[in-house]
């Protein structure tokens, strides 16, 4: 059994490595997101994830149980089938391993509110319905309208992002597309004019992305280093980057576009802020 000690090394606390088993009869995305959100609250805790996804037979569950016995830790699970769920719970009790069915409290509260039983359908939230295909269409739109591609097609977008290089335009577009928003982006390049049809867009919700020049320089340097390119370039010159950002902010202010600062935001946080702004505009 893995021993977990929270010991001090001098005045510093040693990092704690521990095992987390995620057992799901679906893709496990819900478990992964919940587990990481919880573990992130413990600064010195480093989780070793064991994902047991698509557990839909007794044999698959037994493989997961073997792993849990070999690497004891915390077990988070979402199992619809009552027999497999009971088997997992009994084994965890036998091994004295803590376990949490993470959806139980939410499902119980929702059931009481609705006064109706749940469907017990595995992966119900991933049914290939109209919403599913809408997200796939939005992802296709984001990829074909990335980084200034197919400018004329941006008139059909829900959201268009503007920003200088390395302001996370592409990953933010992809995340928004996964939420069902048709999103494109246009890069602001020093000396390059913005096509007039972009400035004339009426339907899309346009958002300007900004970041601190120091952060942009850091990201650009890492990018250039990973590509093995020459570091002597204006692309990473602090004064030039500051001038780029100033010009971008002036553009946003001139056109009355809302601005989102991505300096200290994750992609998810940036996207959430943009969605809030978009919904305020359309009244949803």
ABEGO torsion letter per residue (X at the ends): XBBBBBBBBEABBBBBBBBBBBBBABAGAAAAAAAAAAAAABAABBBBBBBBBGBABAAAAAAAAAAAAABBBBBBBBBABAAAAAAAAAAAAAAGBBBBBAAAAAAAAAAAAAGBBBAGBBGAAABBBAAAAAAAAAAAAAAAABGGBGAAAAAABABBBBEBBGAGAAAAAAAAAAAGBBBBBBBBBBGBBBBAAAAABAABBBBBBBBBAAAAAAAAAAAAAAAGBBABBAAABAAAAAAAAAAAAAAAAAAGBBBBBAAABBAAAAAAAAAAAAAAAAGX
